[in-house]
Amino acid sequence: MFSFDDLRRRPDFEAPELRAWDAADAYLLDQAGPALATSRLAIIGDTHGALTLGALDRGASGVRVHQDALLGEFALRANGAGDYRQLPLDAELVAGATLVLVRLPRSLEALEEIAALIAREADPEVVVIAGGRLKHMTPRMNEVLRRHFDRLDVSLARQKSRLLIARGPRACGPVEPRREFHDELGLWVVATGGVFAGTSLDIGTRALLDVFDRLPAFERAIDLGCGTGILAASLARLRPEARVLASDQSSAAVESARLTMAASGLEVEVERDAALAAQAPASADLIVLNPPFHSGAAVHEGVSRAIFEGAARVLRPGGELWTVFNSHLGHRAVLERVVGPTRQVHRTSKFTVTASRRRV
């Protein structure tokens, strides 16, 4: 099994392009100011731990923090110790909180889920300070927060960042996960707010599904970077006798995949894991992969390489990794080096599907 030290040495973990903080983090901490030391503080969306450690440095204690990505949790633990707890996105995270710092998610559905949770569970006097980079913010974020809070103040821009400050929570029921039945798949797909693509069938997943009739036989298969679990569910439907694992480092994706399997009546194991670090070496015949090859908005080679390395370690000799990626990206050469001989299975103007055989 891999340790955290193994993960930390991966290119995607320490690459200089993957900054552990930005101007929005600094703005959030400056706006909270002395209240950090006197409030019951919760933090949501702390990518690498900068908000949590910054708050502790300014006198905060008993901090509760939620990070969707498992590598974010690892980063916080590696970057410093202190009086904080890492918690799921649930009532315990914000119960009785008087101050909540939020890094604004890209998804409006994710923000809706967060705002409803805070409004329902936090202290009636709670102050929510939500911040982000201007290029990722939209006026619709204001609308979401106004549905759950009586007052919303919008800060001036600072270093291409802005804050939304909400007060006066309006308690309401929880935001239920979205559900959609896909006739072409014969599957229910369920999505929590923070999962990529929601309940839709994204075009990369569709490109992989279109070649499932060419997959080799398998006894154990893994959907790596599973999202809502569509590929894992389809593998289980294709070969009900096989063991199938859906794996993702996102807590929102893992919860969505579990709900998808339950809604579709499928026996598929679902696990939160980073690049299959918790899986035994040479334990899978087949891995299918439609992953996010991005850090934020930028494509980063270190992210894809770490995922390929994890897949190569877990594949049995002769096992295959089937990958879909944007056709303009040069992943085939990396797959050849990291996994083994790679052939093109299908190509369109937008996507390429390859099959890489693990070297014997």
N, C-alpha and C positions, 0 to 999 in steps of 0.2 A: 504494500500500500504506500501511497505518497504521503509525505508529511507536509505541513505548511511551509517548511523551509524549501522543499522541492518546488512548490507552487510559486514561492516568492522569487525563485531564480528564473522563472519562465520569462520570456521576452515581453509578454503582455502585461506583466505585473510591474516591472521596473522601467519600462520604456519611457524616455524623457517626454514623449508626446502626451503621456497619460498623467496630467498634472493632478496632484492630490488636493488642490484647492484652487479657487479663482476669486475674482473681485466680488462676485455675488456672496460668497461665504463671508468675506471680510465685511461687506455691507450689512449682512444679517447680524453678525456679532456686534458691530458698532451700534446698530440701531437698538439692539436689546440692552446694551450697556450695563449699568449697575443692576438691572432687574435679573440678570443671570445669576447673581449671588443670592437673591432673595426669593426666587420663584421655584415652584414645582415644575421642573423643565422636562419637556419631551422634544425630541428632534426626529424629523422624518425626512428621509432621502439624503442622508449624509454620505456622499459617495465614497470617500476614503477615510473619513473620520475627522476632517478638519474642523467641522462645527462642534463636534463633541469635545475634542481636545482643546479647542479654543475656548469653549464655554467653561470647561474645568479650570483652565489657566486663569480665567477671569472670576473665579470664585464659586462656580456652580457645583452642586453636589447632588447625588441621587439621580443622575441624568438617565432618562430612558430614551433609547434610540432604536429606530428601525431603518435597516438598509435592505433593499430588495435583493441586491446581488451578493452572493456568498463571498466573492472576492473582496467586496467592500467590507464585509465583516472581518475577514482575515486582515485586511489593510489596517483597520482601526486597532485590532489587537496588536499588530506588529508595530504600529506607530506610537503606541503609548498605553500605559495602564492608568487606571483612575476609578473614581466612584461612578461607574455607569453600568447599565444593563442593556444588552441587546435583546430586543423583543420582537415578536411578530406584529403585524399591523392589525391589532385587535384592541379590545377595551382596556386591557391592562396597560397598554402603551401610554394612553392619554388620560386615564381615569384621574379626575381631580387636578389635572394640570392647570396651572395658571399662566404659563407661557409655553407656546409651541413654535419652534422654528421649523420651517418647511422649505426644502429645495423644490421648486415647482417642477412637477413631472411634465413631460411632453404631452401626455395623453390627458384630455379633458375628463375622460371616464375615471382615470386614476385620481385626478384632483377631486372629482365629485365624491369618490369613495373616502378620500382622506378628510375632506371638509365635513361630510356627514358624520364620520366617526368622531371627530373633535367636537362638533356641535352637540352630539348626543352624550358624550362621556366626560368631557373636560369640565372644569369649574365654570360656573356661570359668568365669572369675571375674567375668563381666559382672554389673553391677547395672542393672536396668531400673526406671526411675521413670516410671510412667504416671499421668497426671492428667487430671481433667475436672471439669465442673460437676456438682454433685449431681443436678440435675434430669435429666441425660442419662446417669447411671450406673445400672447394675443389678447385682444379685448374680451374674448369669450371666457378667459380665466376669471376676469372680474365678475362676469355674470354668474359663474359657478359659485364663487364665494358669496355673492350677494343673496343667493338662494338660501344659504345656511347661516348668514350673519346679518345683523341689523345695520352694522356700520362697516364701510370699507374705505380706507384711505390709501391713495396711491402716491408713492414717494416720487421725488425728482430722480432722474437718471444719474447714476454715478459710475464712471468707468464701464460704461455699456451694460450696466446692471440696474435693476429696479426692484422695489419692494411693494408688496400688497399687504396692508395691515388690517386685519379683521377683528371686530369685537361684537359682543352681543349675540351669542350663539342661539340659534333657533332649533331646539331639539326636534328630531324627526326620526323616522325608522331607518334601518340600514339600507344601503344601496345593494340590491340583489345582483348576483352575477347574471350576465346576459346569456341567453340560450338560443341556439338556432339549429334546426334540423336541416341537414344537407341531403337532399334526395339522391344526388349522384354518388354520395359516399355511403348512404344508409346509416349515418351517424348523427347523434346529437353532439354539438360542440358548445362547450360552456367556457365563458371567459370572465375573469375578475377584471377590475378596472385597469390594472397596470400591465396586462399582458399584450405582447406585440400582435397586431392584426385583429384583435378582438375575436369575434366568432366567425370572421370571414375566412375563406380559403385563399391564402395569399398565393401569388403567381409562382413563387419559387417552390412552395409545397406542391402545387399542382403539377409543375414540371417533373418533380420526382415521382409523384403518383402515376403520371402517365407512362412511366417505364417500370412500374412494379411487376408487370407480367414477365419481365426479364430478370428478376432477382434470382440469385442462386438459392438452393435449398439451405435452410438454417434450422438449428435447434434452439439457439439463443441469439436474439437480436436486440439492438439498442437504438432508440431514437435519441440522438445526442443534440441538445439544444431544442427540446421538444415543444416549447411553447404550450399551446392548448392541447397537444397530444394527438393531433390528427394523424401523423405518420405512424406513431406507435399503435394507435387504435386500428389503423389500416393493416399494419403488419399482423396484429392479433386476429383480425378478420380473415386475412389471407391464409394464415397457418395457425389454426386454433390450438394445435398440439404443441406449438413452440412456446418458449419462455421469452417474454418481451419486457424490456425495461424502458421507461420514459425518463430522461434525465435532463435537468436544467439547473443553472445556478440561480435563477430568479425565483424568489418565493412566490410571486404572483403567477408565474408560469406553472410551478409545481402544483399550486392549489387548483389552477384551472385544469390542468391535465387530470388530476384526481377526480374533479367533478365531471369531466368529459367521460372518463372511464365508467364512473358510477352511472351516469345518465344513459350510457350506451350498453350497460350490462356486460362490461368486458373485464377479464382478469388480467390486468397489466400492472406491474410494479412501477411505482413512481417515486423518484428520489431526487432530492436537492443535492447537487454535486457540482464541482468545478472541474471541467475537462476530464471527467470520469476518474478523478483521483481516488475515490473510494472503491473502485472496482478492481478485482483481481487481474493480474496480467494474464494474457492469453485465455480469456474466459468467454469471448463472444465470436460467433461465426460471421455476423453481419452487423454493420453500423450504418445507419442512414443519417444524413446530416444536412440540414438547411439552417445554418446558424447565422447569428448576427456577426458579421466580420468587421464590426465597427467599434470604435471607442467614441462615444458621443456621436457627432455627425460625420466624423472622418473615418475612412477605411484605414485600418492599421494592420500591417503584415504580421506583427507580433501576436495579435489576437488569433488570427487564423492558424498560425504555426503552432501555438500552444494547444489549440483544439485538435489539430492533426496529430500532434505528438501523443496526446492522451488517447486518441483513437487507435494509433499504431500500437501502443503499449497493451491495450485491452484486447485487440484482435488476436485470434489464434493464427499461427502460421498458415497462410493460404486463405484466411478469412478476408472479407472485402469491406471496404468503406465506400459507400455510394454518396456522392456529394453534389449538391447543386450550388452554383454561384453565378454571379453576373459575368457574362461572356467576355467582357473587356478586362477582367482581372486575371492575372497570371498565376492562378493557383495550381494549375496542372504540374508545373515544374516543381513547386514546393511539395506537392503530394508524391511525386516521383521520388524525391530525396528522402522524405520523412517516412512514408508508408511503404511504397514499393511500386512496381509497374502499374501504370495508370492508363486506362483507355477511355476514349470519349464514347459515351453511350448515346447521347442525344444533344443537339445544339439548336438553339433558335437565335434570333437576332439579339435577344436579351439574356437568355440563360444557357448555361452548359451543365450537363450532368455527366459526371465521370465515375468510373469504378476503379478503385485502387486495391490491388491484391497485396496483402501483407507478405513481406519476404519470408521465405522459409529459412 
